[in-house]
Amino acid sequence: MATVLKIPENPRILVADLAYIGDLLMSTPAITNLRKAFPSAVIDILVSSGTMPVIEHNPDINTVFTTDMKKRGLRGIREEARKISTMGYDIAISFHRAHGTLMMLRMSGISKRIGFTNGGRAFFLSSGVPFIIQKHRAWNHLRLLEKSFGIHVDYTTPTRLVPDSSAVETVRKRLESIKHKKGFIAVNPNAAWATKRWTPEGFADILY
């Protein structure tokens, strides 16, 4: 069970999620709840370079930082930790379970580091909970906040994707070019990992 953290007034929080596009998108319900709980906090996020478009326009985030440290091994981890150590964060939250990310946060010197404790990861953290593989990733992220901060979270919070205006315009033009009298529905029912998939029953309720 996570230890409920004592939070300073207007904390500086760094969220780390160096996973893939879908993983980052499923962190957004937790980020929404984090902002509601700490409306005056500085909430920054560290992501992989290729996933930045998913989060860069999210209004709950103050600053988005990118890194390619995964490509640079231990040297990259050390360099990233050194940069973060100068930024004065009170709390680090890792939704990413990779040992390299957790090592980097520990090396950065941030005193309060929360994340998932499975597989020896507790060594790198000051507090955390196990990741329950049978549960959805977004549920796990929300539970991590609930247990670590002692805050109320809304487990029905949707994911949030805020595209830039040029992307919206591109999609609008493409949709206008599709000539179909009855309209159409686009569905992507699959994902690489079971924790990212919605249930067949959920799709059936919408489509039939």
MARZA-738039 format. One record per residue: residue number from 0; residue in one letter; chain; z, y, x of N, C-alpha, C, O in turn. Coordinates in Angstrom, 2 decimals. Atoms other than C-alpha are relative to their C-alpha. Layout:
  resi  resn  chain      npz      npy      npx     capz     capy     capx      cpz      cpy      cpx      opz      opy      opx
   NUM     A      A        Z        Y        X        Z        Y        X        Z        Y        X        Z        Y        X
...
END
This chain:
  resi  resn  chain      npz      npy      npx     capz     capy     capx      cpz      cpy      cpx      opz      opy      opx
     0     M      A     0.00    -1.19     0.85     0.00     0.00     0.00     0.00     1.24     0.88     0.73     1.30     1.88
     1     A      A     0.10    -1.22    -0.79    -0.91     3.43     1.31     1.28     0.82    -0.14     1.92     0.84    -1.19
     2     T      A    -1.08    -0.98     0.03     1.81     5.91     2.22    -0.55     1.30    -0.56    -1.57     1.79    -0.08
     3     V      A     0.46    -1.26     0.56     1.47     9.04     0.09     0.22     1.11     1.03     1.34     1.31     1.51
     4     L      A    -0.05    -0.99    -1.07     0.68    11.84     2.51     0.63     1.30    -0.48     0.48     1.69    -1.64
     5     K      A    -0.46    -1.37     0.24     2.47    15.18     2.70    -1.12     0.93     0.43    -1.53     0.94     1.59
     6     I      A     1.20    -0.81    -0.22    -0.33    17.71     2.40     0.39     1.46     0.20     1.14     2.01    -0.61
     7     P      A    -0.26    -1.43    -0.17    -0.16    21.24     3.84    -0.73     0.82    -1.05    -1.70     0.35    -1.65
     8     E      A     0.69    -0.89     0.93    -1.13    24.16     1.65    -1.39     0.33     0.56    -1.53     0.62     1.75
     9     N      A     1.38    -0.27    -0.40    -4.91    24.72     1.76    -0.40    -0.82     1.23    -0.73    -0.25     2.27
    10     P      A     0.28     0.84    -1.17    -5.57    21.75     4.05    -1.46     0.07     0.43    -2.35     0.40    -0.35
    11     R      A     1.35     0.17    -0.54    -8.59    21.33     6.29    -0.27    -1.50     0.06     0.40    -2.24     0.78
    12     I      A     0.27     1.43     0.17   -10.12    17.96     5.42    -1.40    -0.32     0.52    -2.37     0.37     0.20
    13     L      A     1.30     0.51    -0.45   -12.90    16.08     7.19    -0.23    -1.35    -0.65     0.57    -2.28    -0.49
    14     V      A     0.44     1.28     0.55   -14.67    13.33     5.27    -1.06    -0.57     0.94    -1.99     0.14     1.33
    15     A      A     0.99     0.65    -0.85   -16.59    10.84     7.41    -0.66    -1.13    -0.78     0.01    -2.03    -1.29
    16     D      A     0.75     1.08     0.65   -19.32     8.69     5.89    -1.36    -0.13     0.69    -2.32     0.53     0.31
    17     L      A     1.20     0.15    -0.81   -21.93     7.56     8.40    -0.83    -1.20    -0.44    -1.62    -1.74     0.34
    18     A      A     0.74     1.16     0.51   -23.32     4.78     6.21    -1.37     0.45    -0.53    -1.88     1.50    -0.15
    19     Y      A     1.37    -0.24     0.47   -26.64     4.65     4.35    -0.02     0.95    -1.20     1.02     1.36    -1.70
    20     I      A     0.18    -0.98     1.08   -28.06     6.91     1.63     0.79    -0.40    -1.25     1.52     0.42    -1.81
    21     G      A    -0.70     0.44     1.22   -26.73     4.83    -1.27     1.50     0.03     0.14     2.22     0.38    -0.80
    22     D      A    -1.45    -0.03    -0.25   -23.29     4.52     0.31     0.53     1.43    -0.11     1.58     1.67    -0.70
    23     L      A    -0.43    -1.39     0.04   -23.07     8.28     0.75    -0.01     0.53    -1.43     0.91     1.24    -1.83
    24     L      A     0.06    -0.44     1.40   -24.16     8.90    -2.83     1.21    -0.51    -0.78     1.74     0.18    -1.64
    25     M      A    -1.14     0.56     0.72   -21.39     6.60    -4.02     1.34     0.54     0.49     2.39     0.18    -0.05
    26     S      A    -1.21    -0.72    -0.40   -18.87     8.71    -2.12     0.18     1.27    -0.81     1.27     1.85    -0.82
    27     T      A    -0.09    -1.30     0.68   -19.65    11.73    -4.31     1.00     0.04    -1.15     1.60     1.09    -1.37
    28     P      A    -1.08    -0.08     1.00   -17.33    10.77    -7.22     1.36     0.29     0.64     2.16     1.05     0.09
    29     A      A    -1.26    -0.26    -0.70   -14.45    10.71    -4.74     0.06     1.43     0.50     1.11     2.07     0.43
    30     I      A     0.04    -1.39    -0.48   -15.54    14.04    -3.25     0.25     0.97    -1.15     0.95     1.96    -0.99
    31     T      A    -0.24    -0.82     1.18   -15.63    15.55    -6.75     1.49     0.04    -0.34     2.04     1.11    -0.61
    32     N      A    -1.43     0.06     0.30   -12.06    14.37    -7.38     0.85     0.63     1.08     1.89     1.22     0.80
    33     L      A    -0.72    -0.64    -1.10   -10.92    15.52    -3.95    -0.01     1.51    -0.17     1.01     2.17     0.03
    34     R      A     0.09    -1.45     0.20   -12.17    19.04    -4.68     0.85     0.45    -1.18     1.48     1.50    -1.11
    35     K      A    -0.83    -0.36     1.15   -10.46    19.07    -8.09     1.48     0.00     0.37     2.24     0.84    -0.10
    36     A      A    -1.40     0.09    -0.39    -7.18    18.04    -6.48     0.40     1.11     0.97     1.53     1.57     0.96
    37     F      A    -0.29    -1.01    -1.02    -7.45    20.58    -3.65    -1.07     1.09    -0.04    -1.93     1.16     0.84
    38     P      A     1.08    -0.97     0.20    -9.55    23.49    -4.93    -0.13     1.04     1.11    -1.21     1.60     1.30
    39     S      A     0.05    -1.01    -1.06    -8.65    25.81    -2.03    -0.15    -0.59     1.39    -0.16     0.14     2.38
    40     A      A     0.11     0.65    -1.31    -9.04    23.26     0.75    -1.37     0.25     0.62    -2.35     0.52    -0.08
    41     V      A     1.28     0.12    -0.70   -11.74    23.28     3.39    -0.34    -1.49     0.02     0.41    -2.29     0.57
    42     I      A     0.45     1.40     0.01   -13.64    20.04     2.80    -1.36    -0.06     0.67    -2.37     0.34     0.10
    43     D      A     1.24     0.19    -0.76   -16.26    19.28     5.44    -0.34    -1.49     0.01     0.52    -2.33    -0.25
    44     I      A     0.40     1.41    -0.04   -18.25    16.07     5.81    -0.88    -0.25     1.21    -1.72     0.58     1.58
    45     L      A     0.81     0.45    -1.14   -19.73    14.23     8.78    -0.83    -1.19    -0.46    -0.30    -2.20    -0.92
    46     V      A     0.92     1.04     0.47   -22.81    12.13     7.98    -1.03    -0.30     1.08    -1.17     0.45     2.04
    47     S      A     1.11     0.31    -0.88   -25.66    10.42     9.77    -1.15     0.98    -0.27    -1.32     1.46    -1.39
    48     S      A     1.05    -1.02     0.11   -28.62    12.71    10.43    -0.96    -0.27    -1.15    -1.35     0.66    -1.86
    49     G      A     1.00     0.32     1.00   -30.96    10.86     8.07     0.46     0.07    -1.43    -0.36     0.02    -2.35
    50     T      A    -0.52     0.00     1.37   -28.67    11.04     5.04     0.40     1.40    -0.48     0.86     1.55    -1.61
    51     M      A    -0.45    -1.35     0.35   -27.98    14.79     5.04    -0.55     0.52    -1.33     0.20     1.16    -2.06
    52     P      A     0.51    -0.55     1.27   -30.32    15.61     2.09     0.78    -0.45    -1.23     0.73     0.23    -2.26
    53     V      A    -0.77     0.49     1.15   -28.07    13.55    -0.21     1.18     0.92    -0.32     1.59     1.01    -1.47
    54     I      A    -1.27    -0.71     0.14   -25.09    15.84     0.33    -0.07     1.49     0.31     0.87     2.22     0.00
    55     E      A     0.00    -1.36    -0.56   -26.25    19.16     1.81     0.14     1.10    -1.04     0.60     2.19    -0.71
    56     H      A    -0.12    -1.02     1.04   -26.36    21.03    -1.53     1.17    -0.26    -0.95     1.28     0.39    -1.99
    57     N      A    -1.15     0.32     0.85   -23.18    19.51    -2.99     1.01     1.15     0.06     1.51     1.46     1.14
    58     P      A    -0.88    -1.18    -0.02   -20.99    22.48    -4.04     1.45    -0.32     0.31     2.23     0.60     0.57
    59     D      A    -1.37     0.36    -0.33   -17.78    20.53    -3.41     0.25    -0.05     1.50     1.39    -0.19     1.94
    60     I      A    -0.09     0.08    -1.46   -18.50    20.50     0.34    -0.16     1.39     0.60    -1.05     2.15     0.21
    61     N      A     0.15    -1.28    -0.70   -17.96    23.50     2.61    -1.10    -0.06     1.05    -2.02     0.76     1.04
    62     T      A     0.98     0.10    -1.09   -19.95    22.36     5.65    -0.36    -1.46     0.21     0.50    -2.34     0.19
    63     V      A     0.49     1.34    -0.31   -22.09    19.31     6.38    -0.35    -0.05     1.48    -1.16     0.74     1.96
    64     F      A     0.33     0.24    -1.41   -22.17    18.08     9.98    -0.75    -1.33     0.11    -0.46    -2.27    -0.63
    65     T      A     0.74     1.25    -0.20   -24.60    15.44    11.20     0.22    -0.50     1.42     0.53     0.27     2.34
    66     T      A    -0.16     0.61    -1.31   -24.39    13.02    14.10    -0.92    -1.20     0.12    -1.26    -1.84    -0.87
    67     D      A     0.73     1.24    -0.28   -26.43    10.29    15.72     0.80    -0.86     0.97     0.24    -1.62     1.76
    68     M      A    -0.86     0.67    -0.98   -23.43     8.88    17.58    -0.16    -1.51    -0.02     0.09    -2.17     0.99
    69     K      A     0.16     1.46     0.07   -24.16     5.34    16.34    -1.06    -0.49     0.97    -1.03    -1.64     1.42
    70     K      A     1.08     0.38    -0.91   -27.25     5.34    18.55     0.43     0.12     1.47    -0.27    -0.36     2.36
    71     R      A    -0.39    -0.32    -1.38   -25.28     6.44    21.64     1.22    -0.76     0.47     1.75    -0.49     1.55
    72     G      A    -1.08     0.85    -0.43   -22.52     3.86    21.74     1.31     0.73     0.24     1.59     1.74    -0.41
    73     L      A    -1.32    -0.56    -0.28   -19.10     4.64    23.20    -0.09     1.44     0.47     0.78     2.26     0.15
    74     R      A     0.17    -1.39    -0.45   -20.38     7.79    24.88    -0.15     0.94    -1.19     0.45     2.01    -1.21
    75     G      A     0.17    -0.82     1.19   -21.49     9.15    21.51     1.29     0.16    -0.78     1.57     1.24    -1.30
    76     I      A    -1.28    -0.07     0.69   -18.13     8.31    19.96     0.93     0.99     0.69     1.58     1.80     0.02
    77     R      A    -0.87    -0.92    -0.75   -16.28    10.16    22.71    -0.43     1.45    -0.17     0.40     2.34    -0.36
    78     E      A     0.50    -1.37     0.12   -18.52    13.22    22.48     0.28     0.56    -1.39     0.67     1.73    -1.52
    79     E      A    -0.26    -0.47     1.36   -18.16    13.43    18.70     1.49     0.25    -0.20     1.86     1.24    -0.82
    80     A      A    -1.45    -0.19     0.11   -14.37    13.00    18.92     0.43     1.29     0.68     1.30     2.00     0.18
    81     R      A    -0.34    -1.22    -0.73   -14.21    15.80    21.46    -0.35     1.24    -0.82     0.42     2.20    -0.87
    82     K      A     0.40    -1.14     0.83   -16.12    18.17    19.17     0.94     0.18    -1.18     1.37     1.30    -1.48
    83     I      A    -0.84    -0.08     1.19   -14.02    17.34    16.13     1.42     0.45     0.36     2.08     1.12    -0.44
    84     S      A    -1.37    -0.35    -0.42   -10.78    17.78    18.08     0.22     1.51     0.07     1.36     1.97     0.05
    85     T      A    -0.11    -1.47    -0.12   -11.52    21.52    18.36    -0.02     0.70    -1.36     0.10     1.93    -1.41
    86     M      A     0.26    -0.63     1.30   -11.94    22.10    14.61     1.24     0.14    -0.88     1.15     0.70    -1.97
    87     G      A    -1.26    -0.25     0.69    -8.31    21.99    13.49     0.17    -0.68    -1.34     0.78    -0.11    -2.25
    88     Y      A    -0.16     0.71     1.28    -8.50    19.40    10.73     1.40    -0.57    -0.14     1.99    -1.05     0.83
    89     D      A    -1.30     0.59     0.32    -5.27    18.32     9.05    -0.12    -1.47    -0.39     0.77    -2.27    -0.13
    90     I      A     0.17     1.33     0.59    -6.68    15.18     7.43    -1.43    -0.47     0.24    -2.38     0.31     0.14
    91     A      A     1.32     0.63    -0.05    -9.57    12.81     8.04    -0.02    -1.14    -1.02     0.91    -1.94    -1.09
    92     I      A     0.20     1.08     0.96   -10.86    10.52     5.29    -1.26    -0.73     0.40    -2.34    -0.13     0.45
    93     S      A     1.19     0.78    -0.35   -13.20     7.73     6.31    -0.34    -0.95    -1.14     0.37    -1.92    -1.40
    94     F      A     0.53     0.95     0.97   -15.18     6.13     3.52    -0.86    -1.05     0.70    -1.21    -2.08     0.12
    95     H      A     0.79     0.92    -0.82   -17.15     4.43     6.29     0.95    -0.98     0.68     1.95    -0.56     1.27
    96     R      A    -0.92     1.01    -0.54   -15.58     1.15     7.43    -0.35    -0.44     1.41     0.33    -1.30     1.97
    97     A      A     0.39     0.41    -1.35   -17.35     0.86    10.77     1.10     0.35     1.01     1.67     1.44     0.97
    98     H      A    -1.06    -0.22    -0.98   -14.91     0.49    13.66    -0.30     1.20     0.89     0.62     1.91     1.30
    99     G      A     0.36    -1.13    -0.84   -16.84     3.07    15.68     0.39     1.33    -0.62     0.88     2.22     0.08
   100     T      A    -0.39    -1.23     0.70   -16.27     5.77    13.06     1.51     0.18     0.03     2.00     1.28     0.28
   101     L      A    -1.46    -0.09     0.00   -12.57     4.96    12.84     0.54     0.28     1.40     1.51     1.03     1.55
   102     M      A    -0.40    -0.28    -1.38   -12.25     4.93    16.63    -0.21     1.47     0.33     0.65     2.10     0.96
   103     M      A     0.29    -1.40    -0.25   -13.88     8.34    16.79     1.05     0.91    -0.63     1.49     1.88     0.00
   104     L      A    -0.99    -0.83     0.67   -11.44     9.79    14.26     1.36    -0.09     0.69     2.06     0.91     0.81
   105     R      A    -1.27     0.13    -0.72    -8.44     8.39    16.11    -0.05     0.77     1.32     0.92     1.44     1.68
   106     M      A     0.14    -0.70    -1.28    -9.74     9.76    19.42    -0.04     1.51    -0.18     0.25     2.26     0.76
   107     S      A     0.08    -1.45     0.24   -10.21    13.18    17.80     1.36     0.66    -0.07     1.47     1.88     0.07
   108     G      A    -1.35    -0.55     0.05    -6.45    13.59    17.46     0.43     0.49    -1.36     1.52     1.05    -1.48
   109     I      A    -0.42    -0.38     1.35    -6.41    14.28    13.71     1.18    -0.89    -0.39     1.09    -2.12    -0.33
   110     S      A    -1.24     0.77     0.16    -2.88    13.23    12.76     0.00    -0.88    -1.25     0.54    -1.98    -1.23
   111     K      A     0.03     0.76     1.25    -3.49    12.08     9.18    -1.41    -0.55    -0.18    -2.36     0.20    -0.43
   112     R      A     1.30     0.65     0.10    -6.33     9.56     9.01     0.11    -1.13    -1.02     0.88    -2.07    -0.84
   113     I      A    -0.07     1.02     1.03    -6.93     7.51     5.89    -1.34    -0.72    -0.13    -2.40    -0.15     0.12
   114     G      A     1.20     0.81     0.13    -9.38     4.71     5.25     0.37    -1.40    -0.45     1.46    -1.63    -0.97
   115     F      A    -0.20     1.38     0.45    -9.73     1.01     4.53     0.52    -0.86     1.14     0.02    -0.79     2.27
   116     T      A    -0.81     0.65    -1.04    -7.39    -1.30     6.41    -0.43    -1.42     0.34     0.14    -2.02     1.25
   117     N      A     0.40     1.39    -0.24    -9.20    -4.66     6.28    -0.46    -0.21     1.44    -0.93     0.72     2.10
   118     G      A     0.60     0.39    -1.27   -10.11    -6.50     9.48     0.50     0.75     1.21    -0.29     1.07     2.11
   119     G      A    -0.56    -0.68    -1.16    -7.76    -4.77    11.89    -0.24     1.49     0.04     0.09     2.14     1.04
   120     R      A     0.31    -1.43     0.00    -8.87    -1.27    10.87     1.24     0.87    -0.10     1.19     2.06     0.23
   121     A      A    -1.23    -0.79     0.13    -5.28    -0.19    10.19     0.44     0.58     1.34     1.13     1.60     1.37
   122     F      A    -0.35    -0.49    -1.33    -4.89     0.26    13.97    -0.48     1.43     0.21     0.16     2.21     0.92
   123     F      A     0.60    -1.32    -0.21    -7.09     3.36    13.78     0.49     1.04    -1.00     0.17     2.22    -0.87
   124     L      A    -0.35    -0.85     1.13    -5.48     4.82    10.66     1.49     0.30    -0.05     2.30    -0.45     0.49
   125     S      A    -1.41    -0.28     0.26    -2.23     6.49     9.69     0.40    -0.48    -1.39     1.59    -0.66    -1.67
   126     S      A    -0.27     0.48     1.34    -2.53     5.32     6.08    -1.30    -0.54    -0.59    -2.39    -0.16    -0.17
   127     G      A     1.21     0.54     0.61    -4.91     3.34     3.92     0.29    -1.12    -0.97     1.44    -1.49    -1.19
   128     V      A    -0.09     1.13     0.92    -5.59     0.54     1.47    -1.11    -0.98     0.36    -2.09    -0.60     0.99
   129     P      A     1.09     0.95    -0.22    -7.65    -2.65     1.65    -1.21     0.34    -0.88    -1.06     0.82    -2.00
   130     F      A     1.22    -0.09     0.80   -11.27    -2.47     0.49    -0.12    -1.30    -0.78    -0.14    -2.38    -0.19
   131     I      A     0.09     1.18     0.86   -11.57    -4.85    -2.46    -1.47    -0.29    -0.25    -2.13     0.42    -1.02
   132     I      A     1.43     0.26    -0.02   -14.98    -6.43    -2.05    -0.55    -0.31    -1.39    -1.74    -0.10    -1.64
   133     Q      A     0.45     0.35     1.35   -15.13    -7.60    -5.69    -0.17     1.23    -0.88    -0.70     1.14    -1.99
   134     K      A     0.08    -1.24     0.77   -14.92    -3.98    -6.85    -1.13     0.89     0.53    -1.55     0.76     1.68
   135     H      A     1.07    -0.93    -0.37   -17.60    -1.28    -6.82     0.47     0.93     1.12     1.64     1.28     1.21
   136     R      A    -0.32    -0.88    -1.13   -17.75     0.92    -3.74     0.62     1.31    -0.47     1.61     1.77     0.11
   137     A      A    -0.54    -1.27     0.49   -17.16     4.11    -5.74     1.44    -0.16    -0.49     2.27     0.72    -0.28
   138     W      A    -1.36     0.28     0.45   -14.06     2.54    -7.33     0.95    -0.07     1.19     2.04     0.48     1.14
   139     N      A    -0.83     0.09    -1.20   -12.69     1.71    -3.88     0.28     1.37     0.60     1.40     1.64     1.02
   140     H      A    -0.19    -1.34    -0.56   -13.22     5.27    -2.68     1.00     0.81    -0.83     1.88     1.48    -0.28
   141     L      A    -0.93    -0.72     0.87   -11.43     6.72    -5.70     1.42    -0.54     0.14     2.38     0.23     0.16
   142     R      A    -1.33     0.61    -0.16    -8.55     4.27    -5.31     0.64     0.44     1.32     1.84     0.66     1.39
   143     L      A    -0.53    -0.45    -1.29    -8.19     5.28    -1.65     0.63     1.38    -0.14     1.71     1.63     0.40
   144     L      A    -0.56    -1.34     0.21    -7.66     8.90    -2.71     1.26    -0.05    -0.86     2.25     0.60    -0.56
   145     E      A    -1.13     0.09     0.93    -5.33     7.98    -5.56     1.26    -0.48     0.72     2.33     0.10     0.54
   146     K      A    -1.16     0.58    -0.66    -3.03     5.88    -3.37     0.45     0.82     1.20     1.65     0.88     1.49
   147     S      A    -0.36    -0.73    -1.22    -3.15     8.07    -0.27     0.58     1.39    -0.29     1.46     1.86     0.43
   148     F      A    -0.44    -1.36     0.31    -2.65    11.47    -1.93     0.93     0.06    -1.21     1.52     1.11    -1.47
   149     G      A    -0.83    -0.02     1.20    -0.76    10.45    -5.07    -0.57     0.89    -1.08     0.18     1.49    -1.85
   150     I      A     0.65    -0.88     0.96    -3.31    12.32    -7.19    -0.61    -0.83    -1.13    -0.86    -2.02    -0.99
   151     H      A     0.73     0.64     1.09    -4.89    11.53   -10.53    -1.49     0.04     0.33    -2.02     1.08     0.72
   152     V      A     1.45     0.03    -0.16    -8.50    10.41   -10.19    -0.64    -0.53    -1.28    -0.04    -1.32    -2.01
   153     D      A     0.75     0.44     1.17   -11.09     9.88   -12.89    -1.00    -1.07     0.45    -1.99    -0.77     1.11
   154     Y      A     0.85     1.11    -0.43   -12.65     6.46   -12.37    -1.36    -0.02    -0.70    -2.21    -0.84    -0.36
   155     T      A     1.31    -0.08     0.67   -15.52     7.40   -14.70    -0.86     1.13     0.55    -1.94     1.40     0.02
   156     T      A     0.77    -1.10    -0.58   -16.70    10.30   -12.52    -1.37    -0.50     0.47    -1.45    -1.48     1.21
   157     P      A     1.33     0.45    -0.42   -20.48    10.01   -12.05    -0.31     0.41     1.44     0.33     1.30     2.00
   158     T      A     0.51    -0.45    -1.29   -22.30    10.21    -8.75    -0.66     1.36    -0.18    -1.06     1.74    -1.29
   159     R      A     0.54    -1.36     0.09   -23.62    13.66    -7.92    -1.04     0.21     1.09    -0.74     0.14     2.28
   160     L      A     1.08    -0.31    -0.93   -26.97    14.46    -6.33    -0.56     1.35    -0.39    -1.05     1.53    -1.50
   161     V      A     0.48    -1.36     0.25   -27.93    18.13    -6.05    -1.20     0.24     0.90    -1.03     0.58     2.08
   162     P      A     1.18    -0.19    -0.85   -31.53    18.39    -4.82    -0.31     1.47     0.21     0.13     2.32    -0.56
   163     D      A     0.43    -1.39    -0.18   -33.04    21.54    -3.38    -1.16     0.30    -0.94    -1.77    -0.61    -1.50
   164     S      A     0.98    -0.42     0.99   -35.48    23.53    -5.48    -1.40    -0.53     0.30    -2.16    -0.83    -0.62
   165     S      A     1.34     0.49    -0.35   -38.56    22.38    -3.56    -0.17    -1.46    -0.40    -1.25    -1.87    -0.84
   166     A      A     0.06     1.40     0.42   -37.73    18.73    -4.24    -0.16    -0.11    -1.51    -0.92    -0.94    -2.01
   167     V      A     0.11    -0.01     1.46   -37.28    19.47    -7.94    -1.42     0.34    -0.43    -1.97    -0.29    -1.33
   168     E      A     1.36    -0.41     0.34   -40.65    21.20    -8.06    -1.01    -1.10     0.31    -1.95    -1.31    -0.46
   169     T      A     0.90     1.10    -0.36   -42.38    18.31    -6.27     0.04    -1.11    -1.05    -1.01    -1.61    -1.47
   170     V      A    -0.14     1.05     1.01   -41.00    15.78    -8.75    -0.58     0.46    -1.34    -1.23    -0.32    -2.04
   171     R      A     0.53    -0.52     1.27   -41.87    18.01   -11.71    -1.52    -0.12    -0.05    -2.08    -0.55    -1.06
   172     K      A     1.46     0.07    -0.04   -45.51    18.19   -10.63    -0.50    -1.44    -0.08    -1.50    -1.72    -0.73
   173     R      A     0.41     1.41     0.05   -45.71    14.44   -10.10     0.14    -0.56    -1.41    -0.71    -1.31    -1.88
   174     L      A    -0.20     0.49     1.36   -44.28    13.75   -13.54    -1.05     0.56    -0.94    -1.52    -0.14    -1.84
   175     E      A     1.02    -0.60     0.85   -46.71    16.17   -15.13    -1.36    -0.66     0.19    -2.20    -0.64    -0.71
   176     S      A     1.29     0.63    -0.28   -49.58    14.31   -13.48    -0.12    -1.40    -0.61    -1.21    -1.97    -0.65
   177     I      A     0.02     1.33     0.63   -48.60    11.04   -15.19    -0.31     0.15    -1.47     0.48     0.71    -2.23
   178     K      A     0.44    -0.17     1.38   -50.49    10.87   -18.45     0.34    -1.27    -0.79    -0.30    -2.31    -0.65
   179     H      A    -0.41     1.13     0.83   -48.74     8.59   -20.89     0.50     0.56    -1.33     1.50     1.29    -1.37
   180     K      A    -0.28    -0.61     1.29   -48.64     9.42   -24.59     1.43    -0.25    -0.46     2.05     0.63    -1.07
   181     K      A    -1.33     0.36     0.51   -45.36     7.63   -25.28     1.11     0.29     1.01     2.27    -0.02     0.75
   182     G      A    -1.02    -0.23    -1.01   -43.58     8.72   -22.12     0.33    -1.27     0.75    -0.29    -2.31     0.52
   183     F      A    -0.36     1.18    -0.79   -41.92     6.33   -19.71     1.44     0.12     0.48     2.03     1.20     0.48
   184     I      A    -1.34     0.06    -0.59   -38.60     5.26   -18.23    -0.11    -0.71     1.34    -0.71    -1.78     1.43
   185     A      A    -0.02     0.62    -1.32   -38.12     4.51   -14.54     1.39    -0.59     0.25     2.40     0.09     0.09
   186     V      A    -1.27     0.69    -0.23   -35.43     1.97   -13.66    -0.05    -0.71     1.35    -1.03    -1.40     1.65
   187     N      A    -0.15     0.77    -1.23   -34.30     0.67   -10.28     1.27    -0.83    -0.12     2.36    -0.33     0.15
   188     P      A    -1.20     0.78     0.32   -31.94    -2.20   -11.14     0.65    -0.71     1.18     1.67    -1.37     1.01
   189     N      A    -0.47     0.83    -1.11   -31.39    -3.61    -7.67     0.62     0.84     1.11     0.43     2.06     1.16
   190     A      A    -0.55    -0.61    -1.21   -29.49    -2.82    -4.47     0.26    -1.12     0.99     0.36    -2.29     0.62
   191     A      A    -0.14     1.01    -1.05   -28.97    -4.59    -1.17     1.34    -0.74    -0.09     1.42    -1.92     0.25
   192     W      A    -1.34     0.58     0.03   -25.25    -5.20    -1.75     0.49    -0.08    -1.43     0.22     0.80    -2.24
   193     A      A    -0.49     0.21     1.36   -23.54    -6.55    -4.86     0.92     1.12    -0.46     0.94     1.45    -1.65
   194     T      A    -0.93    -1.07     0.38   -20.92    -3.77    -4.78    -0.72     1.27    -0.42    -0.09     2.17    -0.97
   195     K      A     0.78    -1.17     0.38   -23.72    -1.25    -5.33    -0.78    -0.21    -1.30    -1.41     0.72    -1.80
   196     R      A     0.81     0.31     1.17   -25.26    -2.98    -8.34     0.77     0.23    -1.30     1.95    -0.12    -1.41
   197     W      A    -0.55    -0.06     1.34   -24.63    -2.12   -11.94    -0.21    -1.36    -0.65    -1.03    -2.15    -0.18
   198     T      A     0.08     1.32     0.64   -24.18    -5.07   -14.28    -1.27    -0.11    -0.85    -1.76     0.89    -1.36
   199     P      A     1.13     0.20     0.93   -27.11    -6.61   -16.22     0.32     0.47    -1.41    -0.54     0.99    -2.12
   200     E      A    -0.40    -0.44     1.34   -25.12    -5.89   -19.38    -0.10     1.51    -0.15    -0.45     2.02    -1.21
   201     G      A     0.09    -1.46     0.04   -24.98    -2.21   -18.48    -1.43     0.48    -0.21    -1.69     1.37    -1.01
   202     F      A     1.41    -0.35     0.18   -28.76    -1.98   -18.12    -0.48    -0.38    -1.40    -1.24     0.36    -2.02
   203     A      A     0.43     0.46     1.32   -29.23    -3.98   -21.33     0.44     0.96    -1.09    -0.31     1.21    -2.04
   204     D      A    -0.51    -0.93     1.01   -27.07    -1.54   -23.32    -0.88     1.24    -0.10    -1.04     1.80    -1.18
   205     I      A     0.83    -1.21    -0.01   -29.34     1.34   -22.29    -1.44    -0.29    -0.42    -2.04     0.50    -1.14
   206     L      A     1.43     0.25     0.16   -32.74    -0.32   -22.42    -0.37    -0.70    -1.30    -1.52    -0.66    -1.73
   207     Y      A     0.34     0.77     1.20   -32.46    -2.45   -25.56     0.82     0.44    -1.20     0.66    -0.11    -2.29
END
